[in-house]
Structure formats: C-alpha cells, structure tokens
Amino acid sequence: MKKLLNVLYVTAPDTYLALDGENVVIRKEEQVAMRLPLHNLESIVCFSHSGASPALMGACAERNIGLCFISPYGRFLARVIGKVKGNVLLRKKQYLLSEDVDASVKISASFLIGKITNCRKVLDRAVRDHALLVDVNKLKYASNELKALARAVHVSASIDNLMGFEGSAAKIYFGVFDQLILQQKDDFFFRERSRRPPLDNLNSLLSFLYTLLTSEVASALETVGLDPYVGFLHQDRPGRPSLALDLMEELRPVFADRLALSLINRKQITGKGFTAKESGGILMDDETRKQVLKAWQERKKEMIVHPFLGERMEFGLLPHIQALLLARFLRGDLDAYPPFFWN
C-alpha cells in the first residue's frame, strides 16, 4: 500500500524555493524561512507565483515528488514532470482504447455513474442530517432525477450522449446546491457555476479545491504509469489533463464539494477572506487559503473503507487507488473499472 506523505503548500508571496543537499529551502527576502527534507514530501504546491531553482526541479523529478504551480485564483499553471514511468505496454493500451469508441464509452460510463451516484449521496446525506434546515422535497426530487440519469448512462452508446448526461447531472446537482449551504448565506450562495474567473465566493472556493484535486489525480495517474493527458470522456486538447479530469469526476462531490460545504457551514472560513477584483473575479486571501489547505490535509487523513477492495485506508489515497484500479482494468486484470462509491 502506498504511504500518504506530506504535501508542502507554499502560499507566501515573494518566496523562492531552492535545493540544499537533500532539503528544500524556502527563501523570503534573502532569508531562510523554512527547510524540509525531501524524503518526507509527496509533492510541493506553489501559489503566488513563487519561483523554484532548476536544481530543485530536477531533484523533485528524480524522486517522483510532484512540483506544481497554481495562480492565486487557483488556476493550474504548470507542473514539473520527470521521466515517463510505467510499462510502455500499458500506455500503448491506453492510447489504443482511447481511439476505440466502444471501449471509451464503457470506461466513461463508469466514471459518470460514480459521479452521479456520489452526487446523490451528498444530497441524500443532507436530507438525512439536516431535514429541518433544507427543502427535503426539492433535494429528494433532484436525487431521483440523478438516479434516472444513472440508469440512462448504463445504456448509452456514444460519448456525445454521455457528455449530455454529464451536463444534465451537473445542472440538476448544482441546481439544488444552494440548499446545502446552511450558514453564512449572505456571503456564500450558489446561483450557477462560474470559472476563469469565479464570480462569487463559493465558486472561488470550489475552483481552488478542484484545482488541488486535478493536480493530485494527475500525479496519481503518472505514478501508476498512465498518461494523464489522454482521456476517454473529455476530449484531448494541448495541455489539458483529460484523463485526470475523467477520473476526478467521481471524486469531486466527496472530495471537494463536501469539504467546501463543511468549511462554510462550520464557519471555518468567512466572507471576509474573499476580495472582488477589477476583472470581476473573486480572489481568496492568504489566510483563508491556509485554512482551506489545512482542512484539505486533515480530510485526506480521515480513514475510510474502500467499497471495492474492502480495505481500510486514508481518504487521501483514493486518487492513487482509483488510478491503480484503472490501470489494472486497462491491462486486462479486471473485467470493468470499479468507480469509487461513497458510503
């Protein structure tokens, strides 16, 4: 079983990352602000346009330590990638199946069924736990609509149809998402999904969490030997991690959406931590970003039982486990890809 190591998040502006022996050193205004041994790190995520030395980039690539750069708005910028890992036959099989319509439909349907099922679980959990605070009938109706969509996905015969079902599922789910916000409703509300830039506080938070999840899923795919840029559901585009976007669909509701709702409803973050910019976008401040990252790391340490493997594991290992199961399916070790279903 893969060990869940630490992730170093660099949020302070005007910092520079360098290599000193077997340590990563964070410098701020020519002073050493922090020093950490590389062997304790799984990845490094830099915000606020932090710089990094070529020596550190090379050391991270050699040691399979992810080094990712994200804008203050939470938009992915770049990621340092080392030598291609894994069996070349596995990647050849991935590329071959990505051009096979029937195979792509089968794999994509599994991703979507996982996503729709987990969206339903989020809504059903709200009805169960907060029946006096939400519109129960509205949430139950949306859950039943999602259930019907999942059945339609099972018999879909084309990627276009699946993309249509994915869009319909998102419309139903986000159509009642505002019901799940139980506190601070003046500062956090949901009207529609907006990105690049996010136009309200909640969309800013969701975009940030989705970016973190995309990075972790892409790293997990590379670790097991798959190409994160060649997908089955999302079309291939230059620089777009299509397979990472495919695989993260089933993880968004339970990994990112639930954390966003928890942060708001428990008042771990407030509207004061978000600022409107001249562009119309909403930017999260450094202190709020730190609180979100702390909660993200804590959530990853929570223990769950994987429904397919029956093993107890840390929540943060899910991207790696699902990537591993996908690789096993592509190699022919499994009859179908088993999506993650949240209990």
C-alpha positions as CSV (number, residue, x, y, z in Angstrom):
1,M,0.0,0.0,0.0
2,K,1.3,3.4,-0.9
3,K,2.2,5.6,2.0
4,L,0.5,9.0,2.3
5,L,3.3,11.5,2.7
6,N,3.3,15.3,3.4
7,V,2.4,18.0,0.9
8,L,4.2,21.3,1.1
9,Y,1.9,24.2,0.2
10,V,3.8,27.5,-0.4
11,T,1.3,30.4,-0.1
12,A,3.5,33.3,1.0
13,P,4.3,35.9,-1.8
14,D,7.8,36.7,-2.9
15,T,9.3,33.4,-2.0
16,Y,11.9,31.3,-3.8
17,L,12.4,27.6,-3.5
18,A,15.9,26.1,-3.7
19,L,17.7,22.8,-3.1
20,D,20.3,22.5,-0.3
21,G,21.6,18.9,-0.2
22,E,18.6,16.7,0.4
23,N,16.4,19.6,1.6
24,V,14.0,22.0,0.0
25,V,14.7,25.5,1.3
26,I,12.2,28.3,1.2
27,R,13.7,31.8,1.0
28,K,11.9,35.0,1.6
29,E,13.7,38.3,1.3
30,E,17.1,36.6,1.2
31,Q,16.4,34.8,4.5
32,V,15.7,31.1,5.0
33,A,12.1,30.9,6.1
34,M,11.8,27.1,6.2
35,R,13.9,23.9,5.5
36,L,12.4,20.5,5.0
37,P,13.9,17.1,4.0
38,L,12.7,16.0,0.5
39,H,12.2,12.4,1.6
40,N,9.3,13.4,3.8
41,L,7.4,15.1,0.9
42,E,5.0,13.6,-1.7
43,S,4.5,16.9,-3.5
44,I,5.1,20.7,-3.4
45,V,2.3,23.1,-4.5
46,C,3.3,26.7,-5.0
47,F,0.9,29.7,-5.1
48,S,1.5,33.5,-5.6
49,H,3.9,32.9,-8.5
50,S,6.7,31.5,-6.3
51,G,9.9,30.7,-8.1
52,A,11.9,27.5,-7.9
53,S,15.5,26.6,-8.8
54,P,16.3,24.2,-11.7
55,A,18.2,22.1,-9.2
56,L,15.1,21.7,-7.0
57,M,13.0,20.9,-10.1
58,G,15.5,18.2,-11.1
59,A,15.6,16.7,-7.6
60,C,11.8,16.6,-7.5
61,A,11.6,14.9,-10.9
62,E,14.2,12.3,-10.0
63,R,12.5,11.5,-6.7
64,N,8.9,11.5,-8.1
65,I,7.9,14.4,-6.0
66,G,5.2,16.5,-7.6
67,L,6.1,20.2,-8.1
68,C,3.0,22.2,-9.2
69,F,2.5,25.9,-9.7
70,I,-1.0,27.4,-9.2
71,S,-2.1,31.0,-9.6
72,P,-3.6,33.0,-6.7
73,Y,-7.0,32.5,-8.3
74,G,-6.5,28.7,-8.0
75,R,-5.9,28.2,-11.8
76,F,-3.4,25.5,-12.7
77,L,-0.2,27.0,-14.3
78,A,2.4,24.2,-14.7
79,R,3.8,21.0,-13.2
80,V,7.3,19.6,-13.3
81,I,7.3,16.1,-14.7
82,G,10.3,13.7,-14.6
83,K,10.9,10.7,-16.8
84,V,7.9,8.8,-18.1
85,K,7.2,5.9,-15.7
86,G,5.4,2.6,-16.0
87,N,5.1,-0.2,-18.5
88,V,5.2,1.2,-22.1
89,L,2.7,-1.5,-23.0
90,L,0.2,-0.1,-20.5
91,R,0.4,3.4,-22.1
92,K,0.1,1.8,-25.6
93,K,-3.1,0.1,-24.4
94,Q,-4.4,3.3,-23.0
95,Y,-3.8,5.1,-26.3
96,L,-5.4,2.3,-28.3
97,L,-8.5,2.2,-26.2
98,S,-8.8,6.0,-26.2
99,E,-9.4,5.7,-30.0
100,D,-11.9,2.8,-29.6
101,V,-15.4,4.3,-29.4
102,D,-17.0,1.3,-27.6
103,A,-14.2,1.0,-25.1
104,S,-14.2,4.7,-24.4
105,V,-18.0,4.6,-23.8
106,K,-17.7,1.7,-21.4
107,I,-14.9,3.4,-19.4
108,S,-16.5,6.8,-19.4
109,A,-19.9,5.4,-18.3
110,S,-18.2,4.0,-15.2
111,F,-16.7,7.4,-14.4
112,L,-20.1,9.1,-14.8
113,I,-22.0,6.5,-12.8
114,G,-19.5,7.1,-10.0
115,K,-20.0,10.8,-10.2
116,I,-23.8,10.7,-10.4
117,T,-24.1,8.2,-7.5
118,N,-21.8,10.3,-5.3
119,C,-23.7,13.5,-6.1
120,R,-26.9,11.7,-5.0
121,K,-25.1,10.6,-1.8
122,V,-24.3,14.2,-1.0
123,L,-27.9,15.3,-1.4
124,D,-29.3,12.3,0.5
125,R,-26.9,12.9,3.3
126,A,-28.1,16.5,3.6
127,V,-31.7,15.2,3.8
128,R,-30.8,12.7,6.5
129,D,-28.7,15.0,8.6
130,H,-30.4,18.4,8.2
131,A,-34.1,17.7,7.3
132,L,-35.3,20.7,9.3
133,L,-32.9,23.1,7.5
134,V,-33.3,22.1,3.8
135,D,-36.1,21.7,1.3
136,V,-36.4,17.9,1.7
137,N,-38.8,17.6,-1.3
138,K,-36.6,19.5,-3.6
139,L,-33.5,17.5,-2.7
140,K,-35.3,14.2,-2.9
141,Y,-36.7,15.1,-6.4
142,A,-33.2,16.0,-7.6
143,S,-31.8,12.8,-6.2
144,N,-34.5,10.8,-8.0
145,E,-33.7,12.6,-11.3
146,L,-30.0,11.8,-10.8
147,K,-30.9,8.1,-10.2
148,A,-32.8,8.1,-13.5
149,L,-29.8,9.6,-15.3
150,A,-27.5,6.9,-13.9
151,R,-29.8,4.3,-15.5
152,A,-29.6,6.1,-18.8
153,V,-25.8,6.2,-18.6
154,H,-25.8,2.4,-18.3
155,V,-27.3,2.0,-21.8
156,S,-25.7,5.0,-23.5
157,A,-23.9,4.1,-26.8
158,S,-21.9,7.3,-27.6
159,I,-19.6,9.8,-25.9
160,D,-21.8,12.6,-27.1
161,N,-24.7,11.1,-25.2
162,L,-22.6,10.6,-22.1
163,M,-21.4,14.3,-22.2
164,G,-25.0,15.3,-22.5
165,F,-25.9,13.2,-19.4
166,E,-22.9,14.7,-17.6
167,G,-24.2,18.2,-18.3
168,S,-27.7,17.3,-17.2
169,A,-26.4,15.7,-14.0
170,A,-24.4,18.9,-13.2
171,K,-27.4,21.1,-13.9
172,I,-29.6,19.0,-11.5
173,Y,-27.0,18.8,-8.8
174,F,-25.9,22.4,-8.8
175,G,-29.5,23.5,-9.2
176,V,-30.1,22.5,-5.6
177,F,-26.5,23.1,-4.3
178,D,-27.6,26.3,-2.6
179,Q,-29.8,24.2,-0.4
180,L,-26.7,22.6,1.2
181,I,-25.4,26.0,2.4
182,L,-26.7,26.2,6.0
183,Q,-24.7,29.1,7.4
184,Q,-23.3,32.4,6.2
185,K,-25.8,32.5,3.3
186,D,-25.3,36.2,2.7
187,D,-21.6,35.6,1.9
188,F,-21.8,32.1,0.4
189,F,-24.6,31.3,-2.1
190,F,-24.8,29.4,-5.3
191,R,-26.6,30.6,-8.5
192,E,-24.5,28.9,-11.2
193,R,-21.1,27.5,-11.8
194,S,-18.6,30.2,-12.9
195,R,-14.9,29.9,-13.5
196,R,-12.0,31.8,-15.1
197,P,-12.6,33.9,-13.2
198,P,-15.0,32.7,-10.4
199,L,-17.6,35.3,-9.8
200,D,-18.6,34.7,-6.2
201,N,-17.1,33.4,-3.0
202,L,-18.3,29.8,-3.3
203,N,-17.2,29.4,-6.9
204,S,-13.8,30.7,-5.9
205,L,-13.6,28.1,-3.2
206,L,-14.8,25.3,-5.5
207,S,-12.4,26.3,-8.3
208,F,-9.5,26.2,-5.8
209,L,-10.4,22.8,-4.5
210,Y,-11.0,21.4,-8.0
211,T,-7.5,22.6,-9.0
212,L,-6.0,20.8,-6.0
213,L,-7.9,17.6,-6.8
214,T,-6.9,17.7,-10.5
215,S,-3.2,18.0,-9.5
216,E,-3.4,15.1,-7.2
217,V,-5.3,12.9,-9.6
218,A,-2.8,13.7,-12.4
219,S,0.1,12.8,-10.2
220,A,-1.6,9.5,-9.2
221,L,-2.1,8.6,-12.8
222,E,1.6,9.2,-13.6
223,T,2.6,7.2,-10.6
224,V,0.8,4.1,-11.9
225,G,2.2,4.6,-15.4
226,L,-0.8,6.2,-17.2
227,D,-0.7,9.3,-19.3
228,P,-2.9,11.9,-17.6
229,Y,-3.3,13.9,-20.8
230,V,-5.1,11.1,-22.9
231,G,-8.6,10.6,-21.7
232,F,-11.8,8.7,-22.6
233,L,-14.6,11.1,-21.8
234,H,-13.0,14.5,-22.0
235,Q,-11.6,15.4,-25.4
236,D,-7.8,15.6,-25.8
237,R,-6.5,19.2,-26.0
238,P,-3.0,20.5,-25.8
239,G,-2.1,21.0,-22.1
240,R,-5.4,19.6,-20.9
241,P,-5.1,16.6,-18.4
242,S,-8.1,14.8,-19.9
243,L,-7.7,11.5,-18.1
244,A,-7.2,13.4,-14.8
245,L,-10.5,15.2,-15.5
246,D,-12.2,11.9,-16.3
247,L,-11.1,10.2,-13.1
248,M,-11.8,13.1,-10.8
249,E,-15.4,13.3,-11.8
250,E,-16.4,10.6,-9.3
251,L,-14.2,12.2,-6.6
252,R,-15.4,15.9,-6.9
253,P,-18.6,15.5,-4.8
254,V,-17.0,13.7,-1.9
255,F,-13.5,15.2,-2.0
256,A,-14.1,18.8,-2.9
257,D,-17.8,19.7,-2.7
258,R,-18.3,18.2,0.8
259,L,-15.2,20.0,2.1
260,A,-16.4,23.3,0.7
261,L,-19.7,22.9,2.4
262,S,-18.1,21.8,5.7
263,L,-15.8,24.9,5.7
264,I,-18.7,27.2,5.2
265,N,-21.3,25.6,7.5
266,R,-18.8,25.2,10.3
267,K,-17.6,28.8,9.8
268,Q,-14.0,27.7,9.4
269,I,-13.8,30.4,6.7
270,T,-15.9,33.6,6.3
271,G,-16.8,36.0,3.5
272,K,-14.1,38.4,4.8
273,G,-11.5,36.1,3.3
274,F,-12.6,36.9,-0.3
275,T,-12.0,40.0,-2.4
276,A,-13.6,41.2,-5.6
277,K,-11.0,42.3,-8.3
278,E,-11.4,44.8,-11.1
279,S,-11.7,41.9,-13.6
280,G,-14.9,40.8,-11.7
281,G,-13.2,37.7,-10.3
282,I,-13.2,36.8,-6.7
283,L,-9.8,36.2,-5.0
284,M,-9.2,34.2,-1.8
285,D,-6.8,35.9,0.6
286,D,-3.7,34.1,2.0
287,E,-5.1,33.4,5.5
288,T,-8.2,31.8,4.0
289,R,-6.2,29.8,1.6
290,K,-4.1,28.5,4.5
291,Q,-7.3,27.4,6.4
292,V,-8.6,25.6,3.3
293,L,-5.3,23.8,2.7
294,K,-5.2,22.8,6.4
295,A,-8.7,21.4,6.1
296,W,-7.7,19.7,2.9
297,Q,-4.8,17.9,4.5
298,E,-6.9,16.9,7.5
299,R,-9.6,15.5,5.3
300,K,-7.0,13.4,3.4
301,K,-6.0,11.8,6.7
302,E,-9.5,10.6,7.5
303,M,-10.0,6.8,7.4
304,I,-12.5,5.1,5.1
305,V,-13.1,1.5,3.9
306,H,-12.8,1.2,0.2
307,P,-16.0,-0.3,-1.2
308,F,-14.3,-2.4,-3.9
309,L,-11.1,-3.5,-2.1
310,G,-12.7,-3.8,1.4
311,E,-9.5,-2.3,2.8
312,R,-9.3,0.5,5.4
313,M,-7.2,3.4,4.1
314,E,-6.7,7.1,4.3
315,F,-9.0,9.2,2.3
316,G,-6.1,10.9,0.6
317,L,-5.0,7.7,-1.1
318,L,-8.2,7.5,-3.1
319,P,-6.8,9.1,-6.3
320,H,-3.9,6.6,-6.2
321,I,-6.1,3.6,-5.6
322,Q,-8.6,4.6,-8.4
323,A,-5.7,5.2,-10.8
324,L,-4.3,1.8,-9.8
325,L,-7.7,0.1,-10.5
326,L,-8.0,1.9,-13.8
327,A,-4.5,0.6,-14.8
328,R,-5.5,-2.9,-13.8
329,F,-8.6,-2.7,-15.9
330,L,-6.6,-1.5,-18.9
331,R,-4.1,-4.3,-18.5
332,G,-7.0,-6.8,-18.5
333,D,-6.7,-7.8,-14.9
334,L,-10.3,-6.5,-14.2
335,D,-13.4,-7.0,-16.3
336,A,-14.5,-3.4,-15.7
337,Y,-13.3,-0.3,-14.0
338,P,-14.8,-0.1,-10.5
339,P,-15.6,3.6,-9.6
340,F,-15.5,4.8,-6.1
341,F,-18.9,4.9,-4.4
342,W,-19.1,6.9,-1.2
343,N,-20.9,5.3,1.7
